[in-house]
Amino acid sequence: MVDSDFIKKLFFELFEARNEEEVDEVIQTHPDIFKQENWQPYGDNESFFGVIENQQSSPIPALVEKITNSIDAILI
């Protein structure tokens, strides 16, 4: 089992990565943690891939979508 100090350190390494290359460096530095068998689909359901991939990839369109959805909910 991985201790909580290591998990916190790893989180901040990923959080502070400025681009995809830096994230990849963190992943390559910790190959035991990022082995494929350590990961499983969200909710143990492969079908959630479409739901997660359907989200906005940048913050501004995501915020606009939330506002639009809230207006739609009020109108309905």
PDB file of N, CA, C and O in Angstrom:
ATOM      1  N   MET A   1       0.845  -1.183   0.000  1.00  0.00           N
ATOM      2  CA  MET A   1       0.000   0.000   0.000  1.00  0.00           C
ATOM      3  C   MET A   1       0.884   1.238   0.000  1.00  0.00           C
ATOM      4  O   MET A   1       1.964   1.240   0.591  1.00  0.00           O
ATOM      5  N   VAL A   2       0.421   2.290  -0.666  1.00  0.00           N
ATOM      6  CA  VAL A   2       1.186   3.527  -0.791  1.00  0.00           C
ATOM      7  C   VAL A   2       0.800   4.454   0.354  1.00  0.00           C
ATOM      8  O   VAL A   2      -0.380   4.610   0.667  1.00  0.00           O
ATOM      9  N   ASP A   3       1.815   5.077   0.984  1.00  0.00           N
ATOM     10  CA  ASP A   3       1.496   5.941   2.131  1.00  0.00           C
ATOM     11  C   ASP A   3       0.932   7.290   1.676  1.00  0.00           C
ATOM     12  O   ASP A   3       1.125   7.706   0.533  1.00  0.00           O
ATOM     13  N   SER A   4       0.244   7.952   2.578  1.00  0.00           N
ATOM     14  CA  SER A   4      -0.475   9.187   2.251  1.00  0.00           C
ATOM     15  C   SER A   4       0.464  10.331   1.891  1.00  0.00           C
ATOM     16  O   SER A   4       0.089  11.194   1.097  1.00  0.00           O
ATOM     17  N   ASP A   5       1.674  10.367   2.450  1.00  0.00           N
ATOM     18  CA  ASP A   5       2.625  11.423   2.084  1.00  0.00           C
ATOM     19  C   ASP A   5       3.033  11.298   0.619  1.00  0.00           C
ATOM     20  O   ASP A   5       3.162  12.294  -0.093  1.00  0.00           O
ATOM     21  N   PHE A   6       3.235  10.049   0.182  1.00  0.00           N
ATOM     22  CA  PHE A   6       3.588   9.819  -1.223  1.00  0.00           C
ATOM     23  C   PHE A   6       2.436  10.223  -2.140  1.00  0.00           C
ATOM     24  O   PHE A   6       2.651  10.857  -3.173  1.00  0.00           O
ATOM     25  N   ILE A   7       1.222   9.856  -1.759  1.00  0.00           N
ATOM     26  CA  ILE A   7       0.053  10.203  -2.575  1.00  0.00           C
ATOM     27  C   ILE A   7      -0.084  11.720  -2.688  1.00  0.00           C
ATOM     28  O   ILE A   7      -0.364  12.239  -3.768  1.00  0.00           O
ATOM     29  N   LYS A   8       0.110  12.421  -1.592  1.00  0.00           N
ATOM     30  CA  LYS A   8       0.028  13.886  -1.603  1.00  0.00           C
ATOM     31  C   LYS A   8       1.112  14.477  -2.503  1.00  0.00           C
ATOM     32  O   LYS A   8       0.842  15.392  -3.282  1.00  0.00           O
ATOM     33  N   LYS A   9       2.339  13.957  -2.400  1.00  0.00           N
ATOM     34  CA  LYS A   9       3.441  14.437  -3.235  1.00  0.00           C
ATOM     35  C   LYS A   9       3.138  14.195  -4.706  1.00  0.00           C
ATOM     36  O   LYS A   9       3.349  15.077  -5.539  1.00  0.00           O
ATOM     37  N   LEU A  10       2.641  12.995  -5.029  1.00  0.00           N
ATOM     38  CA  LEU A  10       2.300  12.662  -6.403  1.00  0.00           C
ATOM     39  C   LEU A  10       1.180  13.556  -6.929  1.00  0.00           C
ATOM     40  O   LEU A  10       1.226  14.009  -8.073  1.00  0.00           O
ATOM     41  N   PHE A  11       0.177  13.806  -6.095  1.00  0.00           N
ATOM     42  CA  PHE A  11      -0.913  14.693  -6.498  1.00  0.00           C
ATOM     43  C   PHE A  11      -0.366  16.058  -6.894  1.00  0.00           C
ATOM     44  O   PHE A  11      -0.719  16.586  -7.949  1.00  0.00           O
ATOM     45  N   PHE A  12       0.490  16.631  -6.057  1.00  0.00           N
ATOM     46  CA  PHE A  12       1.005  17.974  -6.347  1.00  0.00           C
ATOM     47  C   PHE A  12       1.937  17.975  -7.561  1.00  0.00           C
ATOM     48  O   PHE A  12       1.991  18.964  -8.291  1.00  0.00           O
ATOM     49  N   GLU A  13       2.661  16.891  -7.782  1.00  0.00           N
ATOM     50  CA  GLU A  13       3.477  16.813  -8.997  1.00  0.00           C
ATOM     51  C   GLU A  13       2.581  16.881 -10.240  1.00  0.00           C
ATOM     52  O   GLU A  13       2.890  17.590 -11.197  1.00  0.00           O
ATOM     53  N   LEU A  14       1.477  16.140 -10.214  1.00  0.00           N
ATOM     54  CA  LEU A  14       0.555  16.157 -11.350  1.00  0.00           C
ATOM     55  C   LEU A  14      -0.190  17.488 -11.446  1.00  0.00           C
ATOM     56  O   LEU A  14      -0.367  18.034 -12.535  1.00  0.00           O
ATOM     57  N   PHE A  15      -0.622  18.002 -10.293  1.00  0.00           N
ATOM     58  CA  PHE A  15      -1.385  19.246 -10.266  1.00  0.00           C
ATOM     59  C   PHE A  15      -0.565  20.421 -10.790  1.00  0.00           C
ATOM     60  O   PHE A  15      -1.093  21.301 -11.470  1.00  0.00           O
ATOM     61  N   GLU A  16       0.717  20.429 -10.471  1.00  0.00           N
ATOM     62  CA  GLU A  16       1.576  21.556 -10.852  1.00  0.00           C
ATOM     63  C   GLU A  16       2.209  21.391 -12.234  1.00  0.00           C
ATOM     64  O   GLU A  16       2.925  22.278 -12.699  1.00  0.00           O
ATOM     65  N   ALA A  17       1.951  20.273 -12.882  1.00  0.00           N
ATOM     66  CA  ALA A  17       2.471  20.073 -14.239  1.00  0.00           C
ATOM     67  C   ALA A  17       1.840  21.113 -15.156  1.00  0.00           C
ATOM     68  O   ALA A  17       0.626  21.316 -15.139  1.00  0.00           O
ATOM     69  N   ARG A  18       2.676  21.769 -15.955  1.00  0.00           N
ATOM     70  CA  ARG A  18       2.196  22.861 -16.793  1.00  0.00           C
ATOM     71  C   ARG A  18       1.727  22.420 -18.170  1.00  0.00           C
ATOM     72  O   ARG A  18       1.052  23.174 -18.871  1.00  0.00           O
ATOM     73  N   ASN A  19       2.080  21.208 -18.557  1.00  0.00           N
ATOM     74  CA  ASN A  19       1.677  20.739 -19.880  1.00  0.00           C
ATOM     75  C   ASN A  19       1.698  19.213 -19.917  1.00  0.00           C
ATOM     76  O   ASN A  19       2.067  18.556 -18.943  1.00  0.00           O
ATOM     77  N   GLU A  20       1.303  18.681 -21.034  1.00  0.00           N
ATOM     78  CA  GLU A  20       1.200  17.226 -21.180  1.00  0.00           C
ATOM     79  C   GLU A  20       2.555  16.535 -21.014  1.00  0.00           C
ATOM     80  O   GLU A  20       2.635  15.433 -20.472  1.00  0.00           O
ATOM     81  N   GLU A  21       3.619  17.192 -21.485  1.00  0.00           N
ATOM     82  CA  GLU A  21       4.950  16.602 -21.370  1.00  0.00           C
ATOM     83  C   GLU A  21       5.361  16.447 -19.904  1.00  0.00           C
ATOM     84  O   GLU A  21       5.967  15.440 -19.539  1.00  0.00           O
ATOM     85  N   GLU A  22       5.040  17.429 -19.062  1.00  0.00           N
ATOM     86  CA  GLU A  22       5.379  17.338 -17.645  1.00  0.00           C
ATOM     87  C   GLU A  22       4.555  16.259 -16.946  1.00  0.00           C
ATOM     88  O   GLU A  22       5.058  15.575 -16.054  1.00  0.00           O
ATOM     89  N   VAL A  23       3.303  16.105 -17.342  1.00  0.00           N
ATOM     90  CA  VAL A  23       2.480  15.020 -16.793  1.00  0.00           C
ATOM     91  C   VAL A  23       3.098  13.682 -17.187  1.00  0.00           C
ATOM     92  O   VAL A  23       3.196  12.771 -16.365  1.00  0.00           O
ATOM     93  N   ASP A  24       3.513  13.568 -18.443  1.00  0.00           N
ATOM     94  CA  ASP A  24       4.128  12.328 -18.899  1.00  0.00           C
ATOM     95  C   ASP A  24       5.421  12.032 -18.129  1.00  0.00           C
ATOM     96  O   ASP A  24       5.706  10.872 -17.831  1.00  0.00           O
ATOM     97  N   GLU A  25       6.202  13.062 -17.805  1.00  0.00           N
ATOM     98  CA  GLU A  25       7.418  12.864 -17.008  1.00  0.00           C
ATOM     99  C   GLU A  25       7.083  12.285 -15.632  1.00  0.00           C
ATOM    100  O   GLU A  25       7.770  11.384 -15.152  1.00  0.00           O
ATOM    101  N   VAL A  26       6.030  12.802 -15.001  1.00  0.00           N
ATOM    102  CA  VAL A  26       5.620  12.290 -13.691  1.00  0.00           C
ATOM    103  C   VAL A  26       5.218  10.825 -13.822  1.00  0.00           C
ATOM    104  O   VAL A  26       5.595   9.997 -12.993  1.00  0.00           O
ATOM    105  N   ILE A  27       4.461  10.511 -14.854  1.00  0.00           N
ATOM    106  CA  ILE A  27       4.020   9.137 -15.074  1.00  0.00           C
ATOM    107  C   ILE A  27       5.216   8.218 -15.291  1.00  0.00           C
ATOM    108  O   ILE A  27       5.269   7.124 -14.729  1.00  0.00           O
ATOM    109  N   GLN A  28       6.171   8.652 -16.099  1.00  0.00           N
ATOM    110  CA  GLN A  28       7.360   7.834 -16.374  1.00  0.00           C
ATOM    111  C   GLN A  28       8.235   7.667 -15.134  1.00  0.00           C
ATOM    112  O   GLN A  28       8.944   6.668 -15.010  1.00  0.00           O
ATOM    113  N   THR A  29       8.195   8.635 -14.214  1.00  0.00           N
ATOM    114  CA  THR A  29       8.985   8.568 -12.983  1.00  0.00           C
ATOM    115  C   THR A  29       8.420   7.544 -12.005  1.00  0.00           C
ATOM    116  O   THR A  29       9.158   7.015 -11.174  1.00  0.00           O
ATOM    117  N   HIS A  30       7.132   7.260 -12.092  1.00  0.00           N
ATOM    118  CA  HIS A  30       6.455   6.339 -11.164  1.00  0.00           C
ATOM    119  C   HIS A  30       5.761   5.213 -11.932  1.00  0.00           C
ATOM    120  O   HIS A  30       4.535   5.105 -11.885  1.00  0.00           O
ATOM    121  N   PRO A  31       6.522   4.377 -12.637  1.00  0.00           N
ATOM    122  CA  PRO A  31       5.875   3.346 -13.477  1.00  0.00           C
ATOM    123  C   PRO A  31       5.065   2.316 -12.695  1.00  0.00           C
ATOM    124  O   PRO A  31       4.100   1.765 -13.226  1.00  0.00           O
ATOM    125  N   ASP A  32       5.439   2.045 -11.443  1.00  0.00           N
ATOM    126  CA  ASP A  32       4.679   1.059 -10.665  1.00  0.00           C
ATOM    127  C   ASP A  32       3.268   1.543 -10.344  1.00  0.00           C
ATOM    128  O   ASP A  32       2.331   0.745 -10.303  1.00  0.00           O
ATOM    129  N   ILE A  33       3.115   2.837 -10.118  1.00  0.00           N
ATOM    130  CA  ILE A  33       1.806   3.404  -9.799  1.00  0.00           C
ATOM    131  C   ILE A  33       0.914   3.448 -11.038  1.00  0.00           C
ATOM    132  O   ILE A  33      -0.292   3.213 -10.951  1.00  0.00           O
ATOM    133  N   PHE A  34       1.513   3.750 -12.188  1.00  0.00           N
ATOM    134  CA  PHE A  34       0.727   3.982 -13.394  1.00  0.00           C
ATOM    135  C   PHE A  34       0.645   2.758 -14.307  1.00  0.00           C
ATOM    136  O   PHE A  34       0.400   2.899 -15.505  1.00  0.00           O
ATOM    137  N   LYS A  35       0.847   1.561 -13.755  1.00  0.00           N
ATOM    138  CA  LYS A  35       0.658   0.344 -14.547  1.00  0.00           C
ATOM    139  C   LYS A  35      -0.825   0.208 -14.906  1.00  0.00           C
ATOM    140  O   LYS A  35      -1.698   0.581 -14.123  1.00  0.00           O
ATOM    141  N   GLN A  36      -1.091  -0.315 -16.071  1.00  0.00           N
ATOM    142  CA  GLN A  36      -2.468  -0.444 -16.564  1.00  0.00           C
ATOM    143  C   GLN A  36      -3.350  -1.231 -15.597  1.00  0.00           C
ATOM    144  O   GLN A  36      -4.524  -0.901 -15.428  1.00  0.00           O
ATOM    145  N   GLU A  37      -2.804  -2.265 -14.964  1.00  0.00           N
ATOM    146  CA  GLU A  37      -3.632  -3.086 -14.066  1.00  0.00           C
ATOM    147  C   GLU A  37      -4.025  -2.362 -12.784  1.00  0.00           C
ATOM    148  O   GLU A  37      -4.874  -2.854 -12.041  1.00  0.00           O
ATOM    149  N   ASN A  38      -3.431  -1.209 -12.510  1.00  0.00           N
ATOM    150  CA  ASN A  38      -3.809  -0.420 -11.336  1.00  0.00           C
ATOM    151  C   ASN A  38      -5.031   0.473 -11.591  1.00  0.00           C
ATOM    152  O   ASN A  38      -5.530   1.125 -10.674  1.00  0.00           O
ATOM    153  N   TRP A  39      -5.497   0.496 -12.818  1.00  0.00           N
ATOM    154  CA  TRP A  39      -6.590   1.400 -13.187  1.00  0.00           C
ATOM    155  C   TRP A  39      -7.819   0.593 -13.574  1.00  0.00           C
ATOM    156  O   TRP A  39      -7.717  -0.519 -14.092  1.00  0.00           O
ATOM    157  N   GLN A  40      -8.973   1.171 -13.313  1.00  0.00           N
ATOM    158  CA  GLN A  40     -10.223   0.536 -13.702  1.00  0.00           C
ATOM    159  C   GLN A  40     -11.192   1.612 -14.179  1.00  0.00           C
ATOM    160  O   GLN A  40     -11.036   2.778 -13.816  1.00  0.00           O
ATOM    161  N   PRO A  41     -12.176   1.253 -14.973  1.00  0.00           N
ATOM    162  CA  PRO A  41     -13.127   2.250 -15.475  1.00  0.00           C
ATOM    163  C   PRO A  41     -13.880   2.935 -14.327  1.00  0.00           C
ATOM    164  O   PRO A  41     -14.157   2.321 -13.297  1.00  0.00           O
ATOM    165  N   TYR A  42     -14.199   4.190 -14.522  1.00  0.00           N
ATOM    166  CA  TYR A  42     -14.969   4.946 -13.536  1.00  0.00           C
ATOM    167  C   TYR A  42     -16.285   4.224 -13.272  1.00  0.00           C
ATOM    168  O   TYR A  42     -17.012   3.893 -14.209  1.00  0.00           O
ATOM    169  N   GLY A  43     -16.588   3.982 -12.021  1.00  0.00           N
ATOM    170  CA  GLY A  43     -17.812   3.281 -11.654  1.00  0.00           C
ATOM    171  C   GLY A  43     -17.815   1.818 -12.068  1.00  0.00           C
ATOM    172  O   GLY A  43     -18.870   1.185 -12.104  1.00  0.00           O
ATOM    173  N   ASP A  44     -16.642   1.276 -12.381  1.00  0.00           N
ATOM    174  CA  ASP A  44     -16.513  -0.100 -12.876  1.00  0.00           C
ATOM    175  C   ASP A  44     -17.400  -0.353 -14.089  1.00  0.00           C
ATOM    176  O   ASP A  44     -17.893  -1.463 -14.287  1.00  0.00           O
ATOM    177  N   ASN A  45     -17.599   0.683 -14.897  1.00  0.00           N
ATOM    178  CA  ASN A  45     -18.489   0.566 -16.043  1.00  0.00           C
ATOM    179  C   ASN A  45     -17.815   1.186 -17.262  1.00  0.00           C
ATOM    180  O   ASN A  45     -17.616   2.400 -17.313  1.00  0.00           O
ATOM    181  N   GLU A  46     -17.460   0.352 -18.247  1.00  0.00           N
ATOM    182  CA  GLU A  46     -16.808   0.826 -19.471  1.00  0.00           C
ATOM    183  C   GLU A  46     -17.683   1.830 -20.229  1.00  0.00           C
ATOM    184  O   GLU A  46     -17.161   2.644 -20.990  1.00  0.00           O
ATOM    185  N   SER A  47     -18.993   1.784 -20.032  1.00  0.00           N
ATOM    186  CA  SER A  47     -19.910   2.670 -20.752  1.00  0.00           C
ATOM    187  C   SER A  47     -19.785   4.127 -20.328  1.00  0.00           C
ATOM    188  O   SER A  47     -20.257   5.016 -21.038  1.00  0.00           O
ATOM    189  N   PHE A  48     -19.161   4.388 -19.187  1.00  0.00           N
ATOM    190  CA  PHE A  48     -18.999   5.775 -18.731  1.00  0.00           C
ATOM    191  C   PHE A  48     -17.975   6.545 -19.549  1.00  0.00           C
ATOM    192  O   PHE A  48     -17.864   7.762 -19.403  1.00  0.00           O
ATOM    193  N   PHE A  49     -17.225   5.863 -20.407  1.00  0.00           N
ATOM    194  CA  PHE A  49     -16.222   6.544 -21.227  1.00  0.00           C
ATOM    195  C   PHE A  49     -16.859   7.660 -22.038  1.00  0.00           C
ATOM    196  O   PHE A  49     -16.332   8.771 -22.083  1.00  0.00           O
ATOM    197  N   GLY A  50     -17.980   7.380 -22.674  1.00  0.00           N
ATOM    198  CA  GLY A  50     -18.663   8.387 -23.486  1.00  0.00           C
ATOM    199  C   GLY A  50     -19.148   9.571 -22.663  1.00  0.00           C
ATOM    200  O   GLY A  50     -19.114  10.708 -23.133  1.00  0.00           O
ATOM    201  N   VAL A  51     -19.592   9.320 -21.457  1.00  0.00           N
ATOM    202  CA  VAL A  51     -20.076  10.394 -20.582  1.00  0.00           C
ATOM    203  C   VAL A  51     -18.917  11.311 -20.201  1.00  0.00           C
ATOM    204  O   VAL A  51     -19.049  12.534 -20.241  1.00  0.00           O
ATOM    205  N   ILE A  52     -17.789  10.723 -19.833  1.00  0.00           N
ATOM    206  CA  ILE A  52     -16.639  11.517 -19.416  1.00  0.00           C
ATOM    207  C   ILE A  52     -16.014  12.236 -20.604  1.00  0.00           C
ATOM    208  O   ILE A  52     -15.654  13.409 -20.494  1.00  0.00           O
ATOM    209  N   GLU A  53     -15.882  11.562 -21.721  1.00  0.00           N
ATOM    210  CA  GLU A  53     -15.301  12.189 -22.906  1.00  0.00           C
ATOM    211  C   GLU A  53     -16.212  13.273 -23.482  1.00  0.00           C
ATOM    212  O   GLU A  53     -15.755  14.114 -24.256  1.00  0.00           O
ATOM    213  N   ASN A  54     -17.470  13.263 -23.120  1.00  0.00           N
ATOM    214  CA  ASN A  54     -18.423  14.235 -23.641  1.00  0.00           C
ATOM    215  C   ASN A  54     -18.319  15.591 -22.938  1.00  0.00           C
ATOM    216  O   ASN A  54     -18.972  16.547 -23.356  1.00  0.00           O
ATOM    217  N   GLN A  55     -17.518  15.690 -21.886  1.00  0.00           N
ATOM    218  CA  GLN A  55     -17.372  16.945 -21.147  1.00  0.00           C
ATOM    219  C   GLN A  55     -16.491  17.922 -21.926  1.00  0.00           C
ATOM    220  O   GLN A  55     -15.679  17.511 -22.755  1.00  0.00           O
ATOM    221  N   GLN A  56     -16.654  19.200 -21.657  1.00  0.00           N
ATOM    222  CA  GLN A  56     -15.836  20.220 -22.303  1.00  0.00           C
ATOM    223  C   GLN A  56     -14.374  20.069 -21.888  1.00  0.00           C
ATOM    224  O   GLN A  56     -14.088  19.724 -20.741  1.00  0.00           O
ATOM    225  N   SER A  57     -13.457  20.325 -22.806  1.00  0.00           N
ATOM    226  CA  SER A  57     -12.040  20.152 -22.502  1.00  0.00           C
ATOM    227  C   SER A  57     -11.385  21.424 -21.991  1.00  0.00           C
ATOM    228  O   SER A  57     -10.253  21.376 -21.509  1.00  0.00           O
ATOM    229  N   SER A  58     -12.066  22.565 -22.084  1.00  0.00           N
ATOM    230  CA  SER A  58     -11.503  23.804 -21.550  1.00  0.00           C
ATOM    231  C   SER A  58     -12.528  24.475 -20.645  1.00  0.00           C
ATOM    232  O   SER A  58     -13.728  24.251 -20.806  1.00  0.00           O
ATOM    233  N   PRO A  59     -12.080  25.288 -19.702  1.00  0.00           N
ATOM    234  CA  PRO A  59     -12.983  25.800 -18.670  1.00  0.00           C
ATOM    235  C   PRO A  59     -14.045  26.786 -19.154  1.00  0.00           C
ATOM    236  O   PRO A  59     -15.159  26.778 -18.630  1.00  0.00           O
ATOM    237  N   ILE A  60     -13.740  27.626 -20.128  1.00  0.00           N
ATOM    238  CA  ILE A  60     -14.707  28.653 -20.554  1.00  0.00           C
ATOM    239  C   ILE A  60     -15.940  28.013 -21.197  1.00  0.00           C
ATOM    240  O   ILE A  60     -17.055  28.319 -20.772  1.00  0.00           O
ATOM    241  N   PRO A  61     -15.794  27.136 -22.203  1.00  0.00           N
ATOM    242  CA  PRO A  61     -16.996  26.496 -22.750  1.00  0.00           C
ATOM    243  C   PRO A  61     -17.760  25.681 -21.708  1.00  0.00           C
ATOM    244  O   PRO A  61     -18.987  25.595 -21.767  1.00  0.00           O
ATOM    245  N   ALA A  62     -17.039  25.080 -20.751  1.00  0.00           N
ATOM    246  CA  ALA A  62     -17.711  24.312 -19.700  1.00  0.00           C
ATOM    247  C   ALA A  62     -18.582  25.225 -18.846  1.00  0.00           C
ATOM    248  O   ALA A  62     -19.710  24.871 -18.503  1.00  0.00           O
ATOM    249  N   LEU A  63     -18.057  26.403 -18.502  1.00  0.00           N
ATOM    250  CA  LEU A  63     -18.828  27.368 -17.715  1.00  0.00           C
ATOM    251  C   LEU A  63     -20.035  27.868 -18.503  1.00  0.00           C
ATOM    252  O   LEU A  63     -21.133  27.972 -17.956  1.00  0.00           O
ATOM    253  N   VAL A  64     -19.839  28.175 -19.773  1.00  0.00           N
ATOM    254  CA  VAL A  64     -20.953  28.623 -20.617  1.00  0.00           C
ATOM    255  C   VAL A  64     -22.025  27.544 -20.700  1.00  0.00           C
ATOM    256  O   VAL A  64     -23.218  27.843 -20.656  1.00  0.00           O
ATOM    257  N   GLU A  65     -21.597  26.290 -20.818  1.00  0.00           N
ATOM    258  CA  GLU A  65     -22.558  25.186 -20.882  1.00  0.00           C
ATOM    259  C   GLU A  65     -23.368  25.083 -19.585  1.00  0.00           C
ATOM    260  O   GLU A  65     -24.576  24.850 -19.625  1.00  0.00           O
ATOM    261  N   LYS A  66     -22.709  25.255 -18.448  1.00  0.00           N
ATOM    262  CA  LYS A  66     -23.429  25.203 -17.154  1.00  0.00           C
ATOM    263  C   LYS A  66     -24.476  26.306 -17.081  1.00  0.00           C
ATOM    264  O   LYS A  66     -25.604  26.066 -16.652  1.00  0.00           O
ATOM    265  N   ILE A  67     -24.109  27.507 -17.497  1.00  0.00           N
ATOM    266  CA  ILE A  67     -25.059  28.631 -17.465  1.00  0.00           C
ATOM    267  C   ILE A  67     -26.224  28.359 -18.415  1.00  0.00           C
ATOM    268  O   ILE A  67     -27.386  28.564 -18.064  1.00  0.00           O
ATOM    269  N   THR A  68     -25.898  27.898 -19.618  1.00  0.00           N
ATOM    270  CA  THR A  68     -26.940  27.582 -20.598  1.00  0.00           C
ATOM    271  C   THR A  68     -27.880  26.499 -20.072  1.00  0.00           C
ATOM    272  O   THR A  68     -29.098  26.603 -20.213  1.00  0.00           O
ATOM    273  N   ASN A  69     -27.307  25.466 -19.468  1.00  0.00           N
ATOM    274  CA  ASN A  69     -28.136  24.391 -18.915  1.00  0.00           C
ATOM    275  C   ASN A  69     -29.023  24.891 -17.785  1.00  0.00           C
ATOM    276  O   ASN A  69     -30.165  24.451 -17.654  1.00  0.00           O
ATOM    277  N   SER A  70     -28.510  25.804 -16.969  1.00  0.00           N
ATOM    278  CA  SER A  70     -29.338  26.318 -15.868  1.00  0.00           C
ATOM    279  C   SER A  70     -30.487  27.159 -16.409  1.00  0.00           C
ATOM    280  O   SER A  70     -31.595  27.098 -15.877  1.00  0.00           O
ATOM    281  N   ILE A  71     -30.247  27.934 -17.445  1.00  0.00           N
ATOM    282  CA  ILE A  71     -31.321  28.732 -18.070  1.00  0.00           C
ATOM    283  C   ILE A  71     -32.356  27.800 -18.691  1.00  0.00           C
ATOM    284  O   ILE A  71     -33.560  28.010 -18.541  1.00  0.00           O
ATOM    285  N   ASP A  72     -31.885  26.775 -19.385  1.00  0.00           N
ATOM    286  CA  ASP A  72     -32.809  25.792 -19.969  1.00  0.00           C
ATOM    287  C   ASP A  72     -33.673  25.137 -18.906  1.00  0.00           C
ATOM    288  O   ASP A  72     -34.869  24.934 -19.115  1.00  0.00           O
ATOM    289  N   ALA A  73     -33.069  24.800 -17.755  1.00  0.00           N
ATOM    290  CA  ALA A  73     -33.828  24.166 -16.669  1.00  0.00           C
ATOM    291  C   ALA A  73     -34.911  25.094 -16.144  1.00  0.00           C
ATOM    292  O   ALA A  73     -36.017  24.652 -15.831  1.00  0.00           O
ATOM    293  N   ILE A  74     -34.594  26.377 -16.049  1.00  0.00           N
ATOM    294  CA  ILE A  74     -35.599  27.344 -15.566  1.00  0.00           C
ATOM    295  C   ILE A  74     -36.724  27.486 -16.592  1.00  0.00           C
ATOM    296  O   ILE A  74     -37.896  27.532 -16.221  1.00  0.00           O
ATOM    297  N   LEU A  75     -36.380  27.553 -17.859  1.00  0.00           N
ATOM    298  CA  LEU A  75     -37.396  27.710 -18.905  1.00  0.00           C
ATOM    299  C   LEU A  75     -38.307  26.480 -18.997  1.00  0.00           C
ATOM    300  O   LEU A  75     -39.496  26.613 -19.283  1.00  0.00           O
ATOM    301  N   ILE A  76     -37.774  25.328 -18.766  1.00  0.00           N
ATOM    302  CA  ILE A  76     -38.570  24.104 -18.840  1.00  0.00           C
ATOM    303  C   ILE A  76     -39.491  24.041 -17.653  1.00  0.00           C
ATOM    304  O   ILE A  76     -40.256  23.086 -17.515  1.00  0.00           O
TER     305      ILE A  76
END
